[in-house]
Amino acid sequence: MRIARRYSRPVQEKSSAEVRRAAAFRVALREFVRESEHAAREARLTPQRYLLLLLVKGAEDGTERATISELCRRLHLAQSTVTELVNRAADAGLVRRQASATDGRVVYVELTDEGDSRFAEAFEALAGERRALRRFVTKL
């Protein structure tokens, strides 16, 4: 019974403005995701591959490469799922694996020239959408 009461309480009036802001933010995020999916497909990428290329190119350390573990953490996906995504992207000629020069246990994922070209096409197509989302977020 406590669970039913907890989830059936009406939203208090003082928080209705916050609920509307949260809803508007969610709509803006969904619009951005839809446009990202469209731009990816126009660049002959699946949305998942575009996201993979984005996270490799946009590596946190600025090296434009990432390990499977880093990708797992950033994508919030299991290692097997990320490994399969990387395998398919490699088979499509979008990424390559490069062994670390200092640690034989470490393998980096890097974009190929083809991957970089397709990524750049989709990324540039989304410039306006990124600006719009940044403007929206600053208004929150």
C-alpha positions in Angstrom: 0.0 0.0 0.0 2.9 2.4 0.7 4.2 1.9 -2.8 0.8 2.8 -4.3 0.6 6.0 -2.2 4.2 6.9 -3.0 3.6 6.8 -6.8 0.0 8.0 -6.9 0.6 11.3 -5.1 -0.3 14.3 -7.2 2.6 16.6 -8.2 2.7 19.5 -5.8 1.9 22.9 -7.4 5.2 24.4 -6.4 7.0 21.7 -8.5 4.8 22.0 -11.6 7.2 24.5 -13.2 10.1 22.2 -12.6 8.1 19.3 -14.1 7.4 21.4 -17.2 11.1 22.3 -17.5 12.1 18.7 -17.1 9.5 17.7 -19.8 10.8 20.4 -22.2 14.4 19.3 -21.6 13.5 15.7 -22.3 11.8 16.8 -25.5 14.9 18.8 -26.5 17.1 15.8 -25.8 14.9 13.5 -27.9 14.9 16.0 -30.8 18.7 16.1 -30.6 18.9 12.3 -30.6 16.5 12.0 -33.6 18.6 14.5 -35.5 21.8 12.7 -34.6 20.3 9.4 -35.8 19.3 11.1 -39.1 22.7 12.7 -39.6 24.4 9.4 -38.9 22.3 7.6 -41.5 23.0 10.3 -44.0 26.7 9.7 -43.4 26.1 6.0 -44.0 26.5 5.1 -40.3 24.2 3.4 -37.9 23.4 5.6 -34.9 25.4 3.2 -32.7 28.4 3.4 -34.9 28.2 7.2 -34.9 28.2 7.2 -31.1 31.1 4.8 -31.1 33.1 7.1 -33.5 32.1 10.1 -31.4 33.4 8.6 -28.2 36.7 7.4 -29.8 37.3 10.8 -31.6 36.2 12.6 -28.5 38.4 10.6 -26.0 38.6 12.2 -22.6 42.4 12.4 -22.8 42.4 14.1 -26.2 44.2 11.3 -27.9 41.3 10.4 -30.3 41.6 6.8 -29.3 40.0 4.7 -26.6 40.2 1.3 -25.0 37.3 -1.1 -24.9 37.1 -0.5 -21.1 36.9 3.2 -21.6 34.1 2.7 -24.2 32.3 0.4 -21.8 32.3 3.0 -19.1 31.3 5.9 -21.2 28.6 3.9 -23.1 27.3 2.2 -20.0 27.4 -1.1 -21.9 28.8 -4.6 -21.2 32.2 -5.5 -22.5 30.8 -8.1 -24.8 28.4 -5.6 -26.4 31.1 -3.0 -26.9 33.5 -5.6 -28.3 30.8 -6.7 -30.8 30.1 -3.0 -31.8 33.9 -2.4 -32.3 34.2 -5.7 -34.3 31.4 -4.7 -36.7 32.8 -1.1 -37.1 36.2 -2.6 -37.8 34.7 -5.0 -40.4 33.0 -2.0 -42.0 36.4 -0.2 -42.2 35.5 2.5 -39.7 37.9 1.7 -36.9 41.1 -0.3 -36.3 42.7 -1.7 -33.3 46.2 -0.5 -32.3 48.3 -2.3 -29.6 49.8 -0.1 -27.0 53.5 0.5 -27.4 54.0 0.4 -23.6 51.5 -2.3 -22.3 50.9 -5.5 -24.3 47.6 -5.9 -22.5 46.2 -2.7 -23.9 44.6 -2.3 -27.3 43.3 1.1 -28.5 40.4 1.7 -30.9 41.2 4.4 -33.5 39.2 5.8 -36.4 40.4 4.9 -39.9 40.4 7.5 -42.7 37.0 6.2 -43.8 35.6 6.3 -40.3 37.0 9.8 -39.7 35.5 11.0 -43.0 32.0 9.7 -42.3 32.2 10.8 -38.7 33.1 14.4 -39.8 30.2 14.4 -42.2 27.6 13.5 -39.5 29.3 15.7 -36.9 29.3 18.8 -39.1 25.6 18.2 -40.0 24.8 18.4 -36.3 26.5 21.7 -35.6 23.3 23.7 -35.5 21.6 21.1 -33.3 24.5 21.2 -30.8 24.2 25.0 -30.7 20.5 24.8 -30.1 20.8 22.3 -27.4 23.5 24.3 -25.6 21.2 27.4 -25.8 18.3 25.4 -24.4 20.4 24.0 -21.5 21.7 27.4 -20.5 18.1 28.6 -20.1 17.3 25.9 -17.6 
